[in-house]
Amino acid sequence: MMEASDQEDLIEQHVAPPNGAINEMLNVGDGDNMQGEMEEFLGPQAEYNEEEEERKYYRRKRLGVIKNVIAASVGAMIVYSVYMGLLQMQLILHYDMTYREVKYSNLGLQDIDRKMLMGINVTPIIGLLYTPVLIRFLGTKWMMFLASGIYALFVSTNYWERYYTLVPSAVAIGVAIVPLWASLGNYITRMAQQYYEYVNYREEHVQEQKKLPKGACHKYIIIFQSVFNIIFHLSFVFAEFPMRFVLHDYLRDSKHVLFNVNSCGANISGVIPGFNTTVLTNLPRSMLLIQVESVLMGFAFLSMIIFLVLCGAAYRPTEEIDLRSIGWGNIFQLPFKHLRDYRLRLLCPFFIYSGFEVLFAVSGFSLSYGVCILGLKQLWLLIVVYGLSCSIFSSLSLCLLRLPRWVCLVAGAAVHAVLLVALLSYSYSANPDKSLRNDTEQYLGPLLLVSVLWGLGTALNKTGVSTLLGMLYAEEKERLDFVYTIYHWWQAIAIFIVYLWSNMPMRAKLSILLFTLLLACYCYWLMERRLAKKVPFRLPRIPRPRHKVKGYRYLEEDNSDESDFDGSEEDDDEDDGEEEREDEEPVAEERGAEGRREEGGQGAESPRARRRGAERGPRRRREEEEKVEEEREGG
């Protein structure tokens, strides 16, 4: 018995109670310390500075906006470098009679070129009908991406030069011109508005997403438009690379190509009468042309990637929904209704002249004056000087940060007016002895000077018009796509007119340019005068967004699947302040009319609210019954 009791005592000493061991391991007695550690871990950190983190966040946002502006500018520059470079090389090759006969004897390349140019120049005149719908349906960023893809399609069709490849792709480019440029103008202005919001993120009107104060973001519009034009106008420079590094060595000298040319400048009709139909010494290898087109195709894809990856969204997702939800019929009509605004009507002559002067620089002056006197080998130099001048002098629009906004447009118009008068009075006649055309080299300097000065006027005109539109409609973010659509649609009309007048006398072309410029200056002065007198302008009302698509989760607390009341025609004419929304519980909504009158007071609800309440109860019951039936069928 003694031995058994001793063994039990040893077992009790060596085997500890299980609960006691667990309590010792978990330190249950130190609960206060654990609670303090948890509060310290979950509570605000001592080293965390909310204001500093907020400042860093909006600094990253501002850098993102700058990245978006540069990316959109570089993407547009690459797209037009590829497009203009390929089109110039293609037209020169197809013009040469030997190339046409040897490569495609029975294809009729000149006829294909005429139809291709017709597709590019004529199709944009209907751009006002579909551009706002495309921009609002796809979004600004995706419209730029899609348009750059259409330009890449045009490059790809040059691998197989046929009627059914070149002409449809040219028509597609004509369709995409107005949407692309309207999207670019809208995008740059939206970036200026976003940059202002990120700089002044503490302001109450920014936090509540209200309309910006008048003139608040003007300086950012000036800066961003200037940066865009500085980068984009380099496209004229890069577009000449295929001409200079590929075709230049295959071109004949001026004595041959200008042998039958008797006069140049203001006295001629058409482009270059008597220009020789053989401009190539020998034909470039087909593999060389394929390599050039492959390089251009690579850059076209690069521009698509830039638009897709580096360009951020122009609007918040909820704003994109609002822009689409005003109704497609309203989106279609609003560009025409915006033409009631006298500011846009009086700026239309400047829009038209803006299209005239760029095409005259690259086709009228460069060919009828430059190539006609110097020969085809100097064409690349005239265009490069013009593009560099446009790019460099676009920075002069930054002077609008200190000077009145009319300075840019008026200065550019003055430069072009002087040049037009000089070109009207200048003509060149060749010597009777055709072999003595070496004296044309002395005209290289004056022609380059005219290119520089014309580029100065173009830079001031382009940046001035885009900046002016942004400043006039800076606070109307929902109108920007309509405004820039009207601007570039009138430019498309100007492109169509230039296409039609190709065979007119040069003096008639210059006279039309000068008359349009003077009319534009007068109309602009009239617009500024009316604005100074505070004459009210007429803006069409943008309908309130209507979210009727079942399944939208759009900022509704009770039932986001429920579409709004269908009596929308009467509701659109009411003010926002008169619209009463119900926040009652589902049970309260299903009550009868008598219960609602008792709770809401005598005559407290409007007729519209009563109608909506009368319809909402049965509708909700039907939806609940449908859900129950679906659950039964699923079970």
C-alpha positions as a printed NumPy array, in Angstrom:
array([[   0.   ,    0.   ,    0.   ],
       [   2.806,    2.426,    0.806],
       [   4.459,    1.762,   -2.52 ],
       [   1.191,    2.453,   -4.411],
       [   0.658,    5.776,   -2.641],
       [   4.23 ,    6.857,   -3.393],
       [   3.767,    6.13 ,   -7.108],
       [   0.521,    8.199,   -7.189],
       [   2.341,   11.135,   -5.58 ],
       [   5.083,   10.945,   -8.211],
       [   2.514,   10.908,  -11.032],
       [   0.766,   13.96 ,   -9.595],
       [   4.082,   15.779,   -9.347],
       [   5.231,   15.017,  -12.893],
       [   1.902,   15.347,  -14.794],
       [   0.765,   19.014,  -14.76 ],
       [  -2.892,   19.985,  -15.202],
       [  -3.637,   20.592,  -18.883],
       [  -5.475,   23.897,  -18.446],
       [  -2.717,   25.321,  -16.333],
       [  -0.092,   24.622,  -18.998],
       [  -2.171,   26.225,  -21.687],
       [  -2.759,   29.303,  -19.517],
       [   0.949,   29.608,  -18.862],
       [   1.773,   29.333,  -22.59 ],
       [  -0.802,   31.919,  -23.668],
       [  -0.069,   34.332,  -20.819],
       [  -3.743,   34.878,  -20.238],
       [  -2.945,   37.014,  -17.286],
       [  -1.281,   39.553,  -19.582],
       [  -4.525,   40.382,  -21.465],
       [  -4.168,   44.086,  -20.806],
       [  -0.761,   44.156,  -22.5  ],
       [  -2.082,   42.264,  -25.528],
       [  -5.002,   44.665,  -25.878],
       [  -2.623,   47.596,  -25.766],
       [  -0.427,   46.06 ,  -28.451],
       [  -3.447,   45.469,  -30.699],
       [  -4.623,   49.048,  -30.284],
       [  -1.128,   50.267,  -31.098],
       [  -1.009,   48.071,  -34.208],
       [  -4.472,   48.953,  -35.493],
       [  -4.461,   52.589,  -34.505],
       [  -2.948,   55.461,  -36.455],
       [   0.793,   55.152,  -36.862],
       [   2.888,   57.841,  -35.292],
       [   5.082,   58.217,  -38.392],
       [   2.083,   58.333,  -40.825],
       [   1.351,   61.849,  -42.081],
       [  -1.969,   61.969,  -43.887],
       [  -1.374,   65.354,  -45.478],
       [   2.04 ,   64.323,  -46.744],
       [   0.681,   61.108,  -48.264],
       [  -2.149,   63.037,  -49.883],
       [   0.312,   65.527,  -51.328],
       [   2.444,   62.684,  -52.749],
       [  -0.648,   61.032,  -54.231],
       [  -1.717,   64.145,  -56.138],
       [   1.859,   64.779,  -57.195],
       [   1.832,   61.353,  -58.869],
       [  -1.489,   62.259,  -60.462],
       [  -0.027,   65.473,  -61.903],
       [   2.959,   63.582,  -63.295],
       [   0.504,   61.142,  -64.85 ],
       [  -1.304,   63.995,  -66.597],
       [   1.994,   65.295,  -68.013],
       [   2.783,   61.763,  -69.197],
       [  -0.618,   61.588,  -70.907],
       [  -0.061,   64.872,  -72.765],
       [   3.395,   63.876,  -73.991],
       [   2.228,   60.381,  -74.959],
       [  -0.761,   61.696,  -76.949],
       [   1.478,   64.239,  -78.692],
       [   4.151,   61.667,  -79.579],
       [   1.502,   59.177,  -80.734],
       [  -0.128,   61.723,  -83.043],
       [   3.281,   62.801,  -84.346],
       [   4.261,   59.211,  -85.208],
       [   0.896,   58.516,  -86.878],
       [   1.161,   61.515,  -89.191],
       [   4.87 ,   61.009,  -89.844],
       [   4.14 ,   57.508,  -91.118],
       [   1.023,   58.572,  -93.04 ],
       [   2.513,   61.611,  -94.805],
       [   5.86 ,   59.935,  -95.472],
       [   4.273,   56.867,  -97.049],
       [   1.746,   58.897,  -99.034],
       [   4.459,   61.17 , -100.449],
       [   6.683,   58.27 , -101.453],
       [   3.729,   56.423, -102.974],
       [   2.552,   59.402, -105.058],
       [   6.059,   60.06 , -106.416],
       [   6.54 ,   56.419, -107.416],
       [   3.115,   56.194, -109.026],
       [   3.674,   59.447, -110.918],
       [   6.718,   58.048, -112.719],
       [   5.641,   56.547, -116.042],
       [   8.465,   53.973, -116.091],
       [   7.535,   52.653, -112.647],
       [   3.893,   52.258, -113.701],
       [   4.712,   50.446, -116.931],
       [   7.331,   48.11 , -115.499],
       [   5.687,   47.305, -112.159],
       [   1.982,   47.43 , -112.971],
       [   1.466,   47.869, -116.704],
       [  -2.296,   47.214, -116.696],
       [  -3.247,   48.371, -113.2  ],
       [  -3.804,   52.101, -113.718],
       [  -1.999,   53.411, -110.657],
       [  -2.72 ,   57.058, -111.451],
       [  -6.44 ,   56.374, -111.544],
       [  -6.136,   54.514, -108.232],
       [  -4.257,   57.49 , -106.746],
       [  -6.986,   59.892, -107.827],
       [  -9.676,   57.751, -106.245],
       [  -7.555,   57.303, -103.138],
       [  -7.087,   61.063, -102.723],
       [ -10.803,   61.511, -103.315],
       [ -11.545,   59.076, -100.493],
       [  -9.174,   60.874,  -98.129],
       [ -10.409,   64.387,  -98.958],
       [ -14.123,   63.927,  -99.654],
       [ -15.172,   61.48 ,  -96.935],
       [ -14.435,   63.832,  -93.969],
       [ -17.167,   66.267,  -95.025],
       [ -19.752,   63.955,  -93.43 ],
       [ -17.692,   63.696,  -90.236],
       [ -20.065,   65.981,  -88.311],
       [ -22.759,   63.319,  -88.493],
       [ -20.931,   60.513,  -86.721],
       [ -17.918,   61.945,  -84.858],
       [ -19.658,   62.831,  -81.527],
       [ -21.456,   59.488,  -81.516],
       [ -18.176,   57.59 ,  -82.016],
       [ -16.335,   59.608,  -79.362],
       [ -19.092,   59.172,  -76.783],
       [ -19.606,   55.504,  -77.558],
       [ -15.922,   54.507,  -77.608],
       [ -14.469,   57.163,  -75.309],
       [ -11.778,   59.704,  -76.141],
       [  -8.792,   57.439,  -75.519],
       [ -10.218,   54.477,  -77.433],
       [ -11.196,   56.713,  -80.347],
       [  -7.562,   57.819,  -80.67 ],
       [  -6.441,   54.192,  -80.491],
       [  -8.944,   53.078,  -83.142],
       [  -8.029,   55.954,  -85.487],
       [  -4.319,   55.13 ,  -85.201],
       [  -5.224,   51.535,  -86.078],
       [  -6.951,   52.745,  -89.25 ],
       [  -3.783,   54.601,  -90.255],
       [  -1.819,   51.393,  -89.613],
       [  -4.305,   49.597,  -91.882],
       [  -3.522,   52.106,  -94.644],
       [   0.188,   51.34 ,  -94.292],
       [  -0.425,   47.598,  -94.451],
       [  -2.406,   47.842,  -97.707],
       [   0.658,   49.206,  -99.511],
       [   2.211,   45.752,  -99.399],
       [  -0.328,   44.761, -102.076],
       [  -1.148,   47.778, -104.237],
       [  -4.54 ,   47.091, -105.736],
       [  -7.772,   49.016, -106.18 ],
       [  -9.587,   46.93 , -103.566],
       [  -6.83 ,   47.513, -100.95 ],
       [  -5.732,   51.128, -101.395],
       [  -9.085,   52.816, -102.021],
       [ -11.042,   51.296,  -99.092],
       [  -8.186,   52.046,  -96.697],
       [  -8.061,   55.64 ,  -97.983],
       [ -11.804,   55.974,  -97.416],
       [ -11.317,   54.602,  -93.893],
       [  -8.679,   57.285,  -93.242],
       [ -11.117,   59.925,  -94.467],
       [ -13.686,   58.597,  -92.003],
       [ -11.158,   58.66 ,  -89.133],
       [  -9.624,   62.122,  -89.695],
       [ -12.279,   64.226,  -87.943],
       [ -12.785,   61.801,  -84.979],
       [  -9.025,   61.566,  -84.435],
       [  -8.457,   65.309,  -84.333],
       [ -11.593,   66.022,  -82.313],
       [ -10.452,   63.403,  -79.787],
       [  -6.947,   64.875,  -79.618],
       [  -8.239,   68.409,  -79.021],
       [ -10.7  ,   67.172,  -76.423],
       [  -8.008,   65.053,  -74.732],
       [  -5.442,   67.84 ,  -74.375],
       [  -8.038,   70.239,  -72.941],
       [  -9.302,   67.588,  -70.518],
       [  -5.746,   67.003,  -69.329],
       [  -5.471,   70.716,  -68.532],
       [  -8.69 ,   70.535,  -66.532],
       [  -7.474,   67.455,  -64.671],
       [  -4.135,   69.081,  -63.9  ],
       [  -5.937,   72.06 ,  -62.379],
       [  -8.04 ,   69.695,  -60.245],
       [  -4.959,   67.845,  -58.998],
       [  -3.152,   71.086,  -58.177],
       [  -6.146,   72.525,  -56.303],
       [  -7.425,   69.284,  -54.797],
       [  -8.161,   71.004,  -51.471],
       [ -10.644,   73.431,  -53.009],
       [ -14.289,   72.793,  -52.208],
       [ -15.538,   73.031,  -55.8  ],
       [ -12.95 ,   70.418,  -56.848],
       [ -13.828,   67.99 ,  -54.083],
       [ -17.532,   68.27 ,  -54.894],
       [ -16.811,   67.971,  -58.662],
       [ -18.581,   71.205,  -59.477],
       [ -17.999,   73.386,  -62.546],
       [ -14.58 ,   75.028,  -62.547],
       [ -14.346,   78.789,  -61.944],
       [ -14.071,   80.849,  -65.118],
       [ -10.486,   81.14 ,  -66.313],
       [  -9.139,   78.805,  -63.64 ],
       [  -7.344,   76.36 ,  -65.951],
       [  -6.489,   78.703,  -68.833],
       [  -2.764,   78.692,  -68.164],
       [  -2.636,   74.895,  -68.263],
       [  -4.553,   74.884,  -71.544],
       [  -2.006,   77.293,  -73.035],
       [   0.936,   75.207,  -71.844],
       [  -0.455,   71.825,  -72.904],
       [  -1.601,   73.024,  -76.33 ],
       [   1.827,   74.529,  -76.899],
       [   3.557,   71.273,  -75.901],
       [   1.264,   69.274,  -78.183],
       [   1.951,   71.477,  -81.211],
       [   5.699,   71.579,  -80.551],
       [   5.845,   67.778,  -80.654],
       [   3.252,   67.176,  -83.367],
       [   4.727,   69.547,  -85.949],
       [   7.895,   67.442,  -85.92 ],
       [   5.833,   64.996,  -87.996],
       [   6.613,   67.123,  -91.064],
       [  10.307,   66.537,  -90.38 ],
       [  10.143,   62.781,  -89.82 ],
       [   7.768,   62.335,  -92.776],
       [  10.62 ,   63.34 ,  -95.103],
       [  12.915,   60.53 ,  -93.958],
       [  11.7  ,   58.029,  -96.611],
       [  12.043,   60.749,  -99.251],
       [  15.549,   61.764,  -98.177],
       [  17.115,   58.402,  -97.299],
       [  15.347,   56.128,  -99.804],
       [  14.105,   57.968, -102.898],
       [  16.573,   60.846, -103.041],
       [  19.278,   58.892, -104.863],
       [  16.761,   57.618, -107.445],
       [  15.46 ,   61.082, -108.441],
       [  16.588,   62.855, -111.585],
       [  18.127,   66.316, -111.44 ],
       [  16.19 ,   69.512, -112.056],
       [  17.348,   69.892, -115.692],
       [  15.498,   66.743, -116.655],
       [  12.294,   66.988, -114.603],
       [  11.861,   70.736, -115.35 ],
       [  12.844,   70.621, -119.01 ],
       [   9.361,   71.524, -120.275],
       [   8.468,   73.88 , -117.407],
       [   8.365,   77.472, -118.655],
       [   7.011,   79.423, -115.673],
       [   6.419,   79.023, -111.959],
       [   4.731,   80.928, -109.168],
       [   1.713,   83.175, -109.528],
       [   1.398,   82.889, -113.326],
       [   0.754,   79.155, -113.568],
       [  -2.465,   77.131, -113.488],
       [  -2.599,   73.756, -111.831],
       [   0.354,   72.403, -109.866],
       [   3.408,   72.307, -112.194],
       [   2.437,   72.494, -115.873],
       [   4.946,   70.722, -118.1  ],
       [   6.511,   68.643, -115.306],
       [   8.292,   65.622, -116.742],
       [   6.515,   62.286, -116.362],
       [   9.777,   60.419, -115.662],
       [  11.326,   61.497, -112.376],
       [  13.31 ,   58.328, -111.466],
       [  16.754,   57.478, -112.839],
       [  16.182,   53.768, -112.128],
       [  13.553,   51.837, -110.239],
       [  14.067,   51.03 , -106.556],
       [  14.204,   47.353, -105.69 ],
       [  10.947,   45.814, -104.541],
       [  12.618,   44.376, -101.447],
       [  13.839,   47.857, -100.506],
       [  10.299,   49.225, -100.722],
       [   9.016,   46.313,  -98.627],
       [  11.657,   47.025,  -95.983],
       [  10.691,   50.706,  -95.86 ],
       [   7.006,   49.848,  -95.542],
       [   7.832,   47.349,  -92.793],
       [   9.653,   50.021,  -90.809],
       [   6.723,   52.39 ,  -91.243],
       [   4.342,   49.614,  -90.209],
       [   6.376,   49.094,  -87.05 ],
       [   6.101,   52.77 ,  -86.162],
       [   2.357,   52.689,  -86.859],
       [   2.   ,   49.833,  -84.355],
       [   4.178,   51.786,  -81.925],
       [   1.758,   54.704,  -82.049],
       [  -1.136,   52.329,  -81.311],
       [   0.719,   50.95 ,  -78.289],
       [   1.461,   54.481,  -77.056],
       [  -2.223,   55.441,  -77.236],
       [  -3.27 ,   52.194,  -75.576],
       [  -0.693,   51.871,  -72.792],
       [   0.65 ,   55.325,  -71.997],
       [  -2.464,   57.481,  -72.454],
       [  -4.781,   57.462,  -69.466],
       [  -8.53 ,   57.968,  -69.538],
       [  -9.832,   61.463,  -70.247],
       [ -12.883,   61.119,  -67.997],
       [ -13.809,   59.277,  -64.822],
       [ -15.9  ,   56.117,  -65.361],
       [ -19.024,   57.774,  -63.957],
       [ -18.475,   60.777,  -66.243],
       [ -18.125,   58.447,  -69.246],
       [ -21.474,   56.878,  -68.335],
       [ -23.058,   60.315,  -68.027],
       [ -21.726,   61.389,  -71.421],
       [ -23.33 ,   58.378,  -73.107],
       [ -26.566,   58.393,  -71.145],
       [ -28.018,   61.623,  -72.531],
       [ -29.382,   59.683,  -75.506],
       [ -27.894,   58.994,  -78.923],
       [ -30.414,   61.248,  -80.632],
       [ -29.292,   64.171,  -78.481],
       [ -25.635,   63.371,  -79.159],
       [ -26.355,   63.447,  -82.897],
       [ -28.197,   66.796,  -82.729],
       [ -25.96 ,   68.722,  -80.338],
       [ -23.15 ,   69.607,  -82.811],
       [ -25.706,   71.359,  -85.024],
       [ -27.262,   73.084,  -82.014],
       [ -23.861,   74.353,  -80.862],
       [ -23.56 ,   76.266,  -84.124],
       [ -26.157,   78.654,  -82.685],
       [ -23.394,   79.967,  -80.42 ],
       [ -22.142,   83.14 ,  -82.126],
       [ -18.61 ,   82.459,  -80.867],
       [ -18.352,   79.289,  -82.956],
       [ -20.095,   80.846,  -85.937],
       [ -17.701,   83.782,  -86.003],
       [ -14.684,   81.493,  -85.649],
       [ -15.698,   79.323,  -88.628],
       [ -13.681,   81.431,  -91.157],
       [ -10.586,   80.878,  -89.024],
       [ -11.336,   77.142,  -88.943],
       [ -11.518,   77.095,  -92.734],
       [  -8.357,   79.15 ,  -93.166],
       [  -6.541,   76.839,  -90.754],
       [  -7.206,   73.975,  -93.17 ],
       [  -6.314,   76.064,  -96.234],
       [  -2.932,   77.273,  -95.09 ],
       [  -1.426,   73.929,  -94.043],
       [  -2.358,   72.223,  -97.307],
       [  -1.136,   75.22 ,  -99.286],
       [   2.229,   75.006,  -97.515],
       [   2.79 ,   71.294,  -98.249],
       [   1.215,   71.169, -101.727],
       [   0.73 ,   74.65 , -103.202],
       [   3.845,   76.56 , -102.188],
       [   6.195,   73.566, -101.933],
       [   5.288,   72.305, -105.422],
       [   4.262,   75.334, -107.476],
       [   7.078,   77.521, -106.129],
       [   9.689,   75.208, -104.571],
       [   9.783,   72.13 , -106.806],
       [   8.887,   74.159, -109.9  ],
       [  12.025,   76.292, -109.456],
       [  14.482,   74.05 , -107.586],
       [  13.526,   70.563, -108.725],
       [  12.148,   67.529, -106.928],
       [  15.34 ,   66.814, -104.996],
       [  14.863,   69.933, -102.86 ],
       [  11.306,   69.145, -101.826],
       [  12.364,   67.373,  -98.626],
       [  14.422,   70.406,  -97.544],
       [  11.506,   72.828,  -97.922],
       [   9.17 ,   70.576,  -95.899],
       [  11.768,   69.922,  -93.178],
       [  12.426,   73.645,  -92.751],
       [   8.682,   74.286,  -92.619],
       [   8.142,   71.567,  -89.989],
       [  11.033,   72.729,  -87.808],
       [   9.753,   76.292,  -88.014],
       [   6.251,   75.188,  -86.97 ],
       [   7.637,   73.185,  -84.058],
       [   9.984,   75.871,  -82.748],
       [   7.591,   78.795,  -83.094],
       [   4.729,   76.893,  -81.457],
       [   6.457,   77.756,  -78.192],
       [   5.597,   81.425,  -78.839],
       [   2.033,   80.665,  -77.781],
       [   3.352,   80.542,  -74.212],
       [   3.369,   84.336,  -74.442],
       [  -0.393,   84.115,  -73.928],
       [   0.368,   83.488,  -70.273],
       [   1.154,   87.233,  -70.076],
       [  -0.423,   88.721,  -73.2  ],
       [  -4.075,   88.895,  -74.375],
       [  -5.398,   85.841,  -76.197],
       [  -5.888,   87.686,  -79.517],
       [  -2.129,   88.296,  -79.927],
       [  -1.367,   84.786,  -81.192],
       [  -4.033,   84.682,  -83.9  ],
       [  -3.552,   88.258,  -85.076],
       [   0.25 ,   87.91 ,  -85.268],
       [  -0.014,   84.698,  -87.321],
       [  -2.586,   86.287,  -89.62 ],
       [  -0.343,   89.329,  -90.156],
       [   2.634,   87.143,  -91.143],
       [   0.555,   85.141,  -93.613],
       [  -1.079,   88.246,  -95.092],
       [   2.343,   89.73 ,  -95.929],
       [   3.502,   86.425,  -97.455],
       [   0.348,   86.049,  -99.546],
       [   0.752,   89.529, -101.011],
       [   4.401,   88.759, -101.798],
       [   3.525,   85.444, -103.459],
       [   0.774,   87.113, -105.499],
       [   3.316,   89.476, -106.98 ],
       [   6.046,   86.907, -107.642],
       [   6.426,   84.68 , -110.684],
       [   9.401,   82.944, -112.287],
       [  10.036,   82.368, -115.978],
       [  12.693,   80.01 , -117.276],
       [  15.4  ,   81.14 , -119.654],
       [  14.819,   80.465, -123.345],
       [  17.881,   78.229, -123.291],
       [  16.711,   75.195, -121.312],
       [  20.264,   74.168, -120.481],
       [  20.852,   77.282, -118.386],
       [  18.807,   76.392, -115.297],
       [  21.764,   76.514, -112.927],
       [  20.73 ,   80.008, -111.838],
       [  17.86 ,   78.51 , -109.819],
       [  20.17 ,   77.824, -106.862],
       [  20.069,   81.499, -105.984],
       [  16.351,   81.12 , -105.2  ],
       [  16.957,   78.468, -102.541],
       [  17.584,   81.006,  -99.755],
       [  14.463,   83.144, -100.374],
       [  12.257,   80.061, -100.7  ],
       [  13.601,   78.649,  -97.434],
       [  12.925,   82.007,  -95.772],
       [   9.321,   81.897,  -97.005],
       [   9.029,   78.361,  -95.576],
       [  10.304,   79.56 ,  -92.202],
       [   7.916,   82.523,  -92.107],
       [   4.974,   80.423,  -93.272],
       [   5.799,   77.935,  -90.51 ],
       [   5.775,   80.83 ,  -88.041],
       [   2.285,   81.802,  -89.165],
       [   1.091,   78.189,  -89.062],
       [   2.4  ,   77.701,  -85.532],
       [   0.677,   80.846,  -84.271],
       [  -2.525,   79.965,  -86.108],
       [  -2.776,   76.326,  -85.   ],
       [  -1.878,   76.882,  -81.369],
       [  -3.946,   80.068,  -81.263],
       [  -7.175,   78.462,  -82.514],
       [  -6.865,   75.345,  -80.333],
       [  -5.99 ,   77.398,  -77.267],
       [  -8.81 ,   79.866,  -77.912],
       [ -11.392,   77.074,  -78.123],
       [ -10.063,   75.552,  -74.929],
       [ -10.25 ,   78.892,  -73.124],
       [ -13.776,   79.647,  -74.361],
       [ -15.142,   76.258,  -73.29 ],
       [ -12.739,   75.351,  -70.477],
       [ -15.484,   75.077,  -67.871],
       [ -17.823,   73.025,  -70.118],
       [ -16.201,   69.609,  -70.036],
       [ -19.303,   67.906,  -71.458],
       [ -19.225,   70.164,  -74.57 ],
       [ -15.589,   69.772,  -75.572],
       [ -16.125,   66.91 ,  -78.02 ],
       [ -18.868,   68.837,  -79.839],
       [ -16.77 ,   72.021,  -80.038],
       [ -13.636,   70.33 ,  -81.373],
       [ -15.755,   68.282,  -83.783],
       [ -17.113,   71.493,  -85.313],
       [ -13.594,   72.945,  -85.541],
       [ -12.081,   69.989,  -87.375],
       [ -15.169,   69.449,  -89.504],
       [ -14.721,   72.938,  -90.953],
       [ -11.067,   72.072,  -91.525],
       [ -12.248,   68.994,  -93.427],
       [ -14.44 ,   71.251,  -95.579],
       [ -11.326,   73.325,  -96.313],
       [  -9.41 ,   70.169,  -97.283],
       [ -12.201,   69.261,  -99.698],
       [ -12.107,   72.742, -101.262],
       [  -8.327,   72.517, -101.735],
       [  -8.825,   69.153, -103.433],
       [ -11.326,   70.744, -105.831],
       [  -9.212,   73.771, -106.759],
       [  -6.068,   71.845, -107.783],
       [  -6.385,   72.937, -111.425],
       [  -7.243,   76.583, -110.737],
       [  -4.808,   79.449, -111.485],
       [  -2.391,   80.156, -108.657],
       [  -3.487,   83.793, -108.367],
       [  -7.069,   82.63 , -107.779],
       [  -5.894,   80.256, -105.016],
       [  -3.856,   82.976, -103.325],
       [  -6.76 ,   85.426, -103.619],
       [  -9.109,   82.944, -101.934],
       [  -6.581,   82.426,  -99.165],
       [  -6.147,   86.162,  -98.619],
       [  -9.886,   86.85 ,  -98.672],
       [ -10.568,   84.024,  -96.193],
       [  -7.827,   85.331,  -93.899],
       [  -9.181,   88.893,  -93.899],
       [ -12.718,   87.636,  -93.317],
       [ -11.5  ,   85.455,  -90.459],
       [  -9.746,   88.408,  -88.808],
       [ -12.848,   90.576,  -89.124],
       [ -15.139,   87.881,  -87.685],
       [ -12.716,   87.258,  -84.836],
       [ -12.598,   90.974,  -84.025],
       [ -16.401,   91.003,  -84.053],
       [ -16.51 ,   88.047,  -81.66 ],
       [ -14.097,   89.645,  -79.196],
       [ -16.079,   92.878,  -79.379],
       [ -19.322,   91.086,  -78.522],
       [ -17.66 ,   89.269,  -75.654],
       [ -16.251,   92.545,  -74.332],
       [ -19.767,   94.002,  -74.383],
       [ -20.986,   90.832,  -72.604],
       [ -23.468,   89.962,  -75.312],
       [ -25.076,   86.684,  -74.163],
       [ -24.334,   83.664,  -76.309],
       [ -26.689,   80.772,  -76.824],
       [ -25.621,   77.357,  -75.601],
       [ -27.838,   74.312,  -76.094],
       [ -28.913,   72.565,  -72.928],
       [ -27.217,   69.219,  -72.305],
       [ -29.933,   66.778,  -71.16 ],
       [ -29.507,   65.141,  -67.77 ],
       [ -28.142,   61.571,  -67.887],
       [ -30.84 ,   58.913,  -67.916],
       [ -29.762,   55.456,  -66.746],
       [ -32.386,   53.071,  -68.062],
       [ -30.302,   49.992,  -68.715],
       [ -31.336,   47.2  ,  -66.391],
       [ -28.37 ,   45.879,  -64.475],
       [ -26.474,   49.176,  -64.091],
       [ -24.99 ,   49.653,  -60.627],
       [ -24.948,   53.401,  -60.728],
       [ -24.921,   55.274,  -57.433],
       [ -28.359,   54.155,  -56.259],
       [ -28.705,   53.068,  -52.661],
       [ -31.971,   51.118,  -52.672],
       [ -32.078,   49.174,  -55.901],
       [ -29.42 ,   49.774,  -58.543],
       [ -31.105,   47.364,  -60.95 ],
       [ -34.214,   49.502,  -61.108],
       [ -34.567,   51.815,  -64.089],
       [ -35.823,   55.337,  -63.545],
       [ -39.361,   56.542,  -64.194],
       [ -40.305,   56.313,  -67.847],
       [ -41.991,   59.687,  -68.17 ],
       [ -38.741,   61.17 ,  -69.373],
       [ -40.041,   63.675,  -71.918],
       [ -41.678,   65.758,  -69.224],
       [ -38.836,   65.236,  -66.772],
       [ -36.18 ,   66.602,  -69.153],
       [ -37.792,   70.034,  -69.07 ],
       [ -37.722,   70.279,  -65.273],
       [ -34.837,   71.809,  -63.363],
       [ -32.564,   69.725,  -61.202],
       [ -33.848,   71.439,  -58.082],
       [ -37.462,   70.485,  -58.841],
       [ -36.724,   66.777,  -59.092],
       [ -37.697,   64.918,  -55.904],
       [ -36.19 ,   61.522,  -55.199],
       [ -37.613,   59.022,  -52.737],
       [ -35.412,   57.377,  -50.136],
       [ -38.121,   55.288,  -48.445],
       [ -37.685,   51.679,  -47.392],
       [ -39.175,   48.936,  -49.574],
       [ -41.991,   48.404,  -47.085],
       [ -42.904,   52.062,  -47.185],
       [ -42.883,   52.033,  -50.981],
       [ -45.338,   49.163,  -51.063],
       [ -47.869,   50.892,  -48.849],
       [ -51.089,   52.16 ,  -50.288],
       [ -51.828,   55.712,  -51.303],
       [ -53.677,   56.424,  -48.049],
       [ -50.726,   55.396,  -45.866],
       [ -48.349,   57.603,  -47.885],
       [ -50.639,   60.609,  -47.522],
       [ -50.834,   60.087,  -43.765],
       [ -47.036,   59.819,  -43.34 ],
       [ -46.017,   62.505,  -45.813],
       [ -48.549,   65.111,  -44.787],
       [ -51.34 ,   66.742,  -46.785],
       [ -50.214,   67.351,  -50.348],
       [ -46.532,   66.853,  -49.479],
       [ -45.733,   64.709,  -52.521],
       [ -45.641,   66.049,  -56.07 ],
       [ -47.766,   64.399,  -58.798],
       [ -44.614,   62.987,  -60.338],
       [ -43.557,   61.379,  -57.056],
       [ -47.047,   59.917,  -56.551],
       [ -47.038,   58.441,  -60.046],
       [ -43.597,   56.983,  -59.51 ],
       [ -44.585,   55.529,  -56.134],
       [ -47.758,   54.034,  -57.6  ],
       [ -45.758,   52.282,  -60.31 ],
       [ -42.733,   51.311,  -58.249],
       [ -44.613,   49.099,  -55.758],
       [ -46.2  ,   46.714,  -58.325],
       [ -42.956,   46.668,  -60.276],
       [ -40.964,   45.57 ,  -57.239],
       [ -43.515,   42.905,  -56.381],
       [ -43.272,   41.566,  -59.916],
       [ -39.495,   41.433,  -59.659],
       [ -39.676,   39.57 ,  -56.347],
       [ -42.139,   37.083,  -57.82 ],
       [ -39.808,   36.523,  -60.788],
       [ -36.878,   35.905,  -58.436],
       [ -38.9  ,   33.351,  -56.444],
       [ -39.896,   31.537,  -59.627],
       [ -36.28 ,   31.478,  -60.827],
       [ -35.162,   30.016,  -57.479],
       [ -37.846,   27.34 ,  -57.695],
       [ -36.847,   26.426,  -61.245],
       [ -33.182,   26.372,  -60.252],
       [ -34.003,   24.14 ,  -57.26 ]])
